[in-house]
Amino acid sequence: MAKIAENQLMYNATLRMLAHKFRGLKSAIAEGRS
């Protein structure tokens, strides 16, 4: 049971990190276009 909770935390942390990276990429692309 603890393992599942641990995996969930890792999953959430990874998702947040990816979302943050994509947001940075999107703004960089938008700035490059303007």
Biopython code that builds the backbone (N, CA, C, O; Angstrom):
import numpy as np
from Bio.PDB.StructureBuilder import StructureBuilder

atoms = [
    (1, "MET", "N", (0.835, -1.206, 0.000)),
    (1, "MET", "CA", (0.000, 0.000, 0.000)),
    (1, "MET", "C", (0.876, 1.266, 0.000)),
    (1, "MET", "O", (0.605, 2.224, -0.723)),
    (2, "ALA", "N", (1.910, 1.244, 0.812)),
    (2, "ALA", "CA", (2.813, 2.401, 0.873)),
    (2, "ALA", "C", (3.494, 2.612, -0.476)),
    (2, "ALA", "O", (3.779, 3.740, -0.879)),
    (3, "LYS", "N", (3.747, 1.498, -1.161)),
    (3, "LYS", "CA", (4.406, 1.572, -2.463)),
    (3, "LYS", "C", (3.538, 2.338, -3.453)),
    (3, "LYS", "O", (4.038, 3.143, -4.240)),
    (4, "ILE", "N", (2.240, 2.083, -3.407)),
    (4, "ILE", "CA", (1.316, 2.761, -4.326)),
    (4, "ILE", "C", (1.325, 4.268, -4.059)),
    (4, "ILE", "O", (1.360, 5.071, -4.991)),
    (5, "ALA", "N", (1.293, 4.638, -2.795)),
    (5, "ALA", "CA", (1.306, 6.059, -2.432)),
    (5, "ALA", "C", (2.606, 6.706, -2.907)),
    (5, "ALA", "O", (2.613, 7.841, -3.384)),
    (6, "GLU", "N", (3.699, 5.968, -2.768)),
    (6, "GLU", "CA", (5.006, 6.476, -3.188)),
    (6, "GLU", "C", (5.015, 6.709, -4.695)),
    (6, "GLU", "O", (5.487, 7.741, -5.171)),
    (7, "ASN", "N", (4.490, 5.741, -5.437)),
    (7, "ASN", "CA", (4.427, 5.866, -6.892)),
    (7, "ASN", "C", (3.563, 7.054, -7.291)),
    (7, "ASN", "O", (3.887, 7.775, -8.235)),
    (8, "GLN", "N", (2.462, 7.259, -6.571)),
    (8, "GLN", "CA", (1.557, 8.361, -6.858)),
    (8, "GLN", "C", (2.273, 9.696, -6.680)),
    (8, "GLN", "O", (2.114, 10.611, -7.488)),
    (9, "LEU", "N", (3.064, 9.796, -5.613)),
    (9, "LEU", "CA", (3.814, 11.030, -5.359)),
    (9, "LEU", "C", (4.823, 11.287, -6.469)),
    (9, "LEU", "O", (4.950, 12.407, -6.962)),
    (10, "MET", "N", (5.538, 10.235, -6.854)),
    (10, "MET", "CA", (6.526, 10.363, -7.931)),
    (10, "MET", "C", (5.843, 10.792, -9.223)),
    (10, "MET", "O", (6.334, 11.658, -9.947)),
    (11, "TYR", "N", (4.704, 10.170, -9.494)),
    (11, "TYR", "CA", (3.940, 10.467, -10.702)),
    (11, "TYR", "C", (3.505, 11.926, -10.720)),
    (11, "TYR", "O", (3.658, 12.616, -11.728)),
    (12, "ASN", "N", (2.963, 12.388, -9.601)),
    (12, "ASN", "CA", (2.512, 13.778, -9.511)),
    (12, "ASN", "C", (3.674, 14.752, -9.672)),
    (12, "ASN", "O", (3.557, 15.762, -10.365)),
    (13, "ALA", "N", (4.791, 14.443, -9.030)),
    (13, "ALA", "CA", (5.966, 15.313, -9.113)),
    (13, "ALA", "C", (6.480, 15.381, -10.543)),
    (13, "ALA", "O", (6.850, 16.450, -11.029)),
    (14, "THR", "N", (6.500, 14.236, -11.211)),
    (14, "THR", "CA", (6.976, 14.183, -12.594)),
    (14, "THR", "C", (6.057, 14.980, -13.507)),
    (14, "THR", "O", (6.518, 15.726, -14.370)),
    (15, "LEU", "N", (4.757, 14.816, -13.311)),
    (15, "LEU", "CA", (3.789, 15.550, -14.131)),
    (15, "LEU", "C", (3.971, 17.049, -13.961)),
    (15, "LEU", "O", (3.948, 17.806, -14.931)),
    (16, "ARG", "N", (4.153, 17.467, -12.709)),
    (16, "ARG", "CA", (4.310, 18.894, -12.436)),
    (16, "ARG", "C", (5.568, 19.426, -13.111)),
    (16, "ARG", "O", (5.566, 20.515, -13.684)),
    (17, "MET", "N", (6.644, 18.641, -13.037)),
    (17, "MET", "CA", (7.904, 19.049, -13.653)),
    (17, "MET", "C", (7.753, 19.179, -15.165)),
    (17, "MET", "O", (8.227, 20.143, -15.766)),
    (18, "LEU", "N", (7.088, 18.198, -15.772)),
    (18, "LEU", "CA", (6.882, 18.230, -17.222)),
    (18, "LEU", "C", (6.015, 19.421, -17.619)),
    (18, "LEU", "O", (6.310, 20.113, -18.593)),
    (19, "ALA", "N", (4.950, 19.654, -16.865)),
    (19, "ALA", "CA", (4.055, 20.771, -17.164)),
    (19, "ALA", "C", (4.832, 22.083, -17.103)),
    (19, "ALA", "O", (4.632, 22.971, -17.932)),
    (20, "HIS", "N", (5.712, 22.198, -16.122)),
    (20, "HIS", "CA", (6.508, 23.409, -15.963)),
    (20, "HIS", "C", (7.449, 23.588, -17.156)),
    (20, "HIS", "O", (7.608, 24.694, -17.673)),
    (21, "LYS", "N", (8.067, 22.491, -17.585)),
    (21, "LYS", "CA", (8.981, 22.553, -18.729)),
    (21, "LYS", "C", (8.246, 22.969, -19.991)),
    (21, "LYS", "O", (8.727, 23.807, -20.753)),
    (22, "PHE", "N", (7.072, 22.373, -20.207)),
    (22, "PHE", "CA", (6.305, 22.690, -21.408)),
    (22, "PHE", "C", (5.868, 24.145, -21.413)),
    (22, "PHE", "O", (5.851, 24.794, -22.459)),
    (23, "ARG", "N", (5.512, 24.658, -20.228)),
    (23, "ARG", "CA", (5.098, 26.055, -20.139)),
    (23, "ARG", "C", (6.267, 26.949, -20.538)),
    (23, "ARG", "O", (6.084, 27.939, -21.246)),
    (24, "GLY", "N", (7.463, 26.600, -20.084)),
    (24, "GLY", "CA", (8.654, 27.368, -20.426)),
    (24, "GLY", "C", (8.926, 27.324, -21.919)),
    (24, "GLY", "O", (9.273, 28.335, -22.529)),
    (25, "LEU", "N", (8.763, 26.134, -22.508)),
    (25, "LEU", "CA", (8.980, 25.987, -23.949)),
    (25, "LEU", "C", (7.980, 26.819, -24.730)),
    (25, "LEU", "O", (8.342, 27.508, -25.683)),
    (26, "LYS", "N", (6.719, 26.752, -24.322)),
    (26, "LYS", "CA", (5.662, 27.492, -25.025)),
    (26, "LYS", "C", (5.929, 28.990, -25.004)),
    (26, "LYS", "O", (5.782, 29.664, -26.023)),
    (27, "SER", "N", (6.321, 29.510, -23.846)),
    (27, "SER", "CA", (6.576, 30.954, -23.765)),
    (27, "SER", "C", (7.810, 31.321, -24.578)),
    (27, "SER", "O", (7.859, 32.399, -25.172)),
    (28, "ALA", "N", (8.802, 30.445, -24.614)),
    (28, "ALA", "CA", (10.009, 30.707, -25.402)),
    (28, "ALA", "C", (9.668, 30.749, -26.886)),
    (28, "ALA", "O", (10.162, 31.603, -27.622)),
    (29, "ILE", "N", (8.820, 29.823, -27.316)),
    (29, "ILE", "CA", (8.396, 29.782, -28.724)),
    (29, "ILE", "C", (7.583, 31.033, -29.058)),
    (29, "ILE", "O", (7.771, 31.642, -30.111)),
    (30, "ALA", "N", (6.684, 31.406, -28.157)),
    (30, "ALA", "CA", (5.844, 32.584, -28.382)),
    (30, "ALA", "C", (6.716, 33.834, -28.497)),
    (30, "ALA", "O", (6.472, 34.682, -29.356)),
    (31, "GLU", "N", (7.722, 33.952, -27.644)),
    (31, "GLU", "CA", (8.610, 35.118, -27.690)),
    (31, "GLU", "C", (9.423, 35.129, -28.976)),
    (31, "GLU", "O", (9.692, 36.192, -29.534)),
    (32, "GLY", "N", (9.810, 33.961, -29.442)),
    (32, "GLY", "CA", (10.594, 33.865, -30.666)),
    (32, "GLY", "C", (9.806, 34.318, -31.881)),
    (32, "GLY", "O", (10.371, 34.872, -32.825)),
    (33, "ARG", "N", (8.501, 34.082, -31.858)),
    (33, "ARG", "CA", (7.647, 34.449, -32.994)),
    (33, "ARG", "C", (7.399, 35.950, -33.056)),
    (33, "ARG", "O", (7.372, 36.542, -34.135)),
    (34, "SER", "N", (7.216, 36.562, -31.883)),
    (34, "SER", "CA", (6.830, 37.982, -31.875)),
    (34, "SER", "C", (7.985, 38.896, -32.264)),
    (34, "SER", "O", (7.821, 40.115, -32.303)),
]
sb = StructureBuilder()
sb.init_structure("model")
sb.init_model(0)
sb.init_chain("A")
sb.init_seg("    ")
for serial, (resi, resn, name, xyz) in enumerate(atoms, 1):
    if name == "N":
        sb.init_residue(resn, " ", resi, " ")
    sb.init_atom(name, np.array(xyz, "f"), 0.0, 1.0, " ", f" {name:<3s}", serial, name[0])
structure = sb.get_structure()
